[in-house]
Amino acid sequence: MSGAKTMGDISHMRLVAVIAALVFLVSAMPVVPQAAGRHTRMDLPPPRQVDMPLEQAVCRRMSVRQFTDEPVSEQQLSTVLWHAWGATGTGRAIHPVAATYGLHLYVLREDGAYRYDPGSHSLELHRRGDYRRLGQYDTAPVKLGIVWDMERCSSKAVAGANVGQVGQNVYYTANALGLGTVTTASEVAQLRLIGLPRHEQPMVIMPLGYPMQPYDFSYEPLASSLPVPVNASVSLSTAIGERSEAVAWQGTLSRREQMQLVWSSYGSSYYVDMVNDRRHRTVPSSHGTYPLRILCCNATSVFEYLPGEHSFEPQCTGDRRAEIAAASRFFVSSAPLVIVPVLNTSMVDMRYPWPWHYEAAAAGYTALLEATAWNLSGNLIAAVDGEALRSALSP
């Protein structure tokens, strides 16, 4: 993204229907589900608590495509699955975009294809046989297949948004455990070979295993006029298990809090990946495109976050939250900060729009986790009036 773009460019862009409205709220303790034994299911061990600070897990996020043959343990698989899609006591490990989940998660292991049951935290055998050759990166000892349940969710865009949240959790948890993964979709149709029901459509396959090249990160935060991102005192497990959501807020956010929230949504890591000599982003993007602009609104102005520079660029003055609320949901008007991912359609192939809903929801979801880590709360909003929202954000 470049600072040369102006708000006038919004007329040529499509607004991705995800807004993150973020503010204060006190968190509670996470609830980890107990495994339930059934004759047709394989119980998983209780998931492990991942104590790595949320921001450190976010900054270590990177795509891994080459894996060793070292197996993924039952404990590791259990931990990844619960953090990705498990039951938290108040719902699931992700926010239900448009009040629906509409997903299923399949696990491809050497002995068979299993379906993960979040409620009992167990695996149900779907089909015997080794299907790990399906999709890309065949050396991974485990693959996760995420499918869209069209009977439970009518919108592929909404399904893509939910997949984006699951994907973030898989990335963060895998890396924190010393494993690696990558989101793949180019050969995902092969997942039908495990005998999916007709109403289930493959969305992504995520290989899971130990990276061929061990991780090597160097702490080198970007120099900027904004504060450097720092770690809160909340772990990855706590942020996911206690994800704090609300529909009413009061008070204001400090510059530090605003920066942490906006940075987490789409910013650059405070680490440099020494193996690949590059700095990764907090979310993945198809083919490294990163076509989203992150526009933000508070009580005094609309501004854009520039990830490459880690800076805020003013767009216009004045409080536009009421107009944004009119274009989305009424409760947005009370949020001290509203984050709006905007898609630059000139950078993408709009014949295949769902990956950008994946990316926008991944950005918003990570901001929700960051809000929780800073004793704040937020919400994700899917249904918006695009034209009205565009007008609200324009000078």
N, C-alpha and C positions, 0 to 999 in steps of 0.2 A: 504494500500500500504506500502511496505517496502523498505527501502533504500538499501536492499541487492540486488535488481534487477539491472542489468546492461543493457547498450544499446545492448549488444549481445543478450538479450532476445527478442528483437524486431522481430527477424526472426521467432519466435513462436507466434507472435501476429498479429491480423488483425487490420489494420488502419481504424478507423471510419472516414468516409468522411466528416469531418467538421473541418475547420481551422478558427481561429479567428486572424485576423491581426489588430493590434491596434496602433493608433497614435493621433496626435493633430488635433483638429478642433473646431471652436466656434459653440455653440448651438444657437437655435432660440426658440421662445416661443411656447408652445404646442397649438394645435388646438383641441377643443372639439366639436364633431359633434352635430348638433341640431336634436332632435327627429322629425320625419316626420309622419303626421297622414294619414293613409289610412284605408279604410273601413274594410279590412281584417286583419288589424294589431292592436296590442295594443301598444300604445306609452309608452315608458319608460321615467321617469323623467330624467332631465340632470344628468350625472354622477357627483359625488362629487369629488373635488380635494383632493387627499390624500397627506397631507403635511409631512408625516413621511419621514425622510431621507432614501434614497435608501438602504444604507448599513444596517440600522437598520431593515428595512423590510426583507432584505436578511438574516440577522442573526436571525430573529424571525421565519424563515421558519421551519415548522415541520409538520408532518402528524398527523391528528386528526381523530379518528375512532368512538368516542362516542359523541353524540350530545344531547342537551336538546330539548324540544319541543317548545322553543321560536321561533316564525316565523322570517324569513329573510324579511326585509322590501323591498318595491319596490325601494327605494333609494339605499339600499345596493346592491340589485341584479343588478340594473342599473350600479352602480360603478364597480362591479366585472366584468360584461360583457364587458363594454367599455375597461377597462384595459386589459382584457384577449384577446379580438379579435376585438376591435372596429376600426372605421375609424379615422385616425389621421390627415387627410388633405394631407399627402404625401404617404399614403398607409394604412397599417393596423398596429396594435399594435405589430406585430411580423415581423421578416425578412422573406421574401419569399424564402425559400431554393430552389435552382434550378429554381428560377424565377417563382415559383408557390406556391399557398396556398393550394388548394385542400382539404379543410376542411369545415365542417359545425358544428355548435354548437347548440344542442338541450337543452331546459330547461324543466325539469320535475317538475311540480308544482301540488298542490292538485287538481286543476280544469282541468288540461290537460297537454299535451306535446306540447311545442312551439319550433319554430325554430327562432334563433336570426338572425336578419338582421343587419349587421354592418353598411351598408350604411345609413339606416334611423334610426338606433339605436332604433329598435322596435322588438317586438315579434309577430310572425305570428303563429296563432293556427294551429297545425298539426293534433292533434287528441284529442278529449275530453276524460276525465277520469283521474283517479289518477294512474300514473305509477311509483310512487316513490319507489315501492317495487322492481323494477328492479335493479339488481346488488347487491352490498353489503351495509351494514350499513343503514338499513331501517329507523332508527330514524331521519335521516337528513330531514329537512323540504323542501329542494330543492336539486335536483341533476342535474348536467351538463353532458350531453353526447356528446362526440366529435367523429365525424365520418369522415372517409376518402372518398372523392368523387373521384371514380376511373375514371370518365369521364374527370376530370380536372387535375388529377395527376396520372401518370402510375406507380409510384414507391412507394411501402409501406414504404421503408426506408426513402424516402423524406417526406412522410406523417407523419411518426413517428417523424422525426426531427421537423416538424412544430408543431405537438402536444406537443412536449417537451417544446417549447417556450410558447405556450398557457398555459400549465400547470404551468410553473414558474409564469406567471402573475396572475393566479388564486390563487396560494399559497400566493404570496406576498401581494396581495390586500386583500384577505380574512383575513389574519392575522392582517394586519394593521387596519382593520375595527372591530377587535375583534371576527371575525368568524374563522372557521377552515375548512380544507378540506384534502383529500388524493387522490392520483391517484390510481385507481383500474382497473384491466384488466381481472381478472380471471373469472368473470361472465358477461363480457361486451356483449356477444352475445345475452343476453336477451333484449338488446336495440332494436333488430329487432321487438319486440312485439309492438312497437309503429307504425309499418307500414312503415319502411324505404324503399325508392326506391332500386331496385336491385343493382344499381351502388354505393350505399353508404354502407360502411363497418364499423361497430362499432370498435373504437380503445380504448377509455377509458371512464370510468364514474367517476366523481368527486362529491361526496356528499358535501353539503354546509350547514353549520349551526353553532350555538353557541357550543363551546366545553363544554362537561360535567364538565371537570376540568378547571377552569379559568387559563389563562396563568400566569406563575410566572418565570421570568427570572432574573438571577444574572450575572452582568458583571464580567467576569473572563477570560480575554484574555489569549491565550496560550503564555507561555514564549518561546522566540526564539531569534536567532540572527537577524532575519528579523524584520522590523518595525511592530508594532501592527496595525492591520487594524483600520482605523478611518472613521468617517462619513464626506463625502463632504457636500457641502451646497445645494445639489440638491435633490428635493423630488422624491418619487416613481412616482408620476404622471408626473412630468417633464421629468424624465429619459425615461419613456415609450413613452410619447407624442412627445419628441424631439429626439428620438433615432438617433444618429449621425453616418452616414455611408459614406465611401469614398473609392476610388480606387487609390489614390495617396497620398503620405505623404512625409514629410521632418522633419528634426530635430531628436532629441533623447529623450528617456524617462529617468527620474530619477529612482533611485532604489525604492523610495517610489511608484512612478506610476506603475512600473513593478510589484511590490509586490501586490498592490491593484487589478490590473487587473487579475493576475494569481490566487491570493487568491479567488477572487469573483467567479471564474469559478468552483472551486471544493473544496474549503477550509472548515475549521470548523468555526462555529459561535464564536464570542467573548462573547456570552452568554452561561451559563449553564441553561438548562431547569430543574428547581428545582422540578417540578411535577414528572418527569420521571428520574431525576438524571442522565442526560446525556447531551452531547454537540452535536447539530445537524450540518449537513453539508449544504452548500449553495444550493445544488440540492438534489432531492430524488434519490434513487436507488432501483430497484426491489429487494425486500426481504433484503434490507440493504447490498447488495453485494459490491457495489462500485468497479467495475472491471476496471475502466479507469486509465491509467497513463497520467499525464499532462506533456508533453514535450514542451519545449520552446526554441526559437532560437532568438538571437539578433545579432548585428554586430560582436560580439567577441566570442560567444560560443553557445553550445547547453547544456541545463540544464533541470533537472526534478524538478517539484514541489512536495514535500512530504506533503500532507495535515495533516497527523497525527502529524507531527513535526513542521509544518509551517516553512519549510526551503527549500532552493534550493540546489540540489545536482548536481555538474558539471558532464557532460557526455563527452564532447570533446570541444576543442578550435577551433576557426576559424569561419568565416562567411559562413553559409550554406544557407542563404536566397535565393541565385540565384538557387541553386539546388532544394530547396523547391518550388520556383516559377515555375521551369521547370516541376515539378511534379503536379502542381496545376493550378495557374493562374499567368500570367506574372507580374501583379502589386504587387504581394506579396513581390517581391525583394526590394521594397522601404519601406516596413513597418519596423519600429524600433523594433517591437516585433511580433513574430508569435507564437501562441499557438496551439498545435496539441494534441487533445485527442487520446490516443492509447488504444485499447481494448485488455485486456489479456483474450484470448479465453479459457484458462484453467480454468477460474473462472465462466464461463457461459455455458448455453445450446445453442449452435449455431443453433439448429433447429428453434429457435425463436429469430432472430437477431434484429427485429425492436425496442424492448425496449432500446437497447444500442445506437441506433441512437437518440431516445428520450433523453437519458441521455447526450450524447455528445453535442447535439444541445442545451439542457438546459444549459450546462456549457458554451458553446460559446455565447449563447444569454445573459446570465447574465454578461459575460465579456463585451459585447457590451453596456449593460446598465451602467456598471461601467465606461466604457470609456466615455460615455456621461456625467456622473456625474463629471468626472475629466477634462472636457473640451477637450476631446480627441475624436477620431473617429475610427471606425474599419469596419470589414466586415466578413461575414460568407461564406465559400466556400464549396460546396458539392462535386463537381466532381474532383477527384484526381486520379493519377496513384499510386496505393498503393505500388507497388514494388519500384518505383523510389523514393517515399517519404520515404519508409523504409531505402533505401540506403542513402538518404540525411541526415537522422537523426542518422545514425550509425557512430561509430568512424572510 
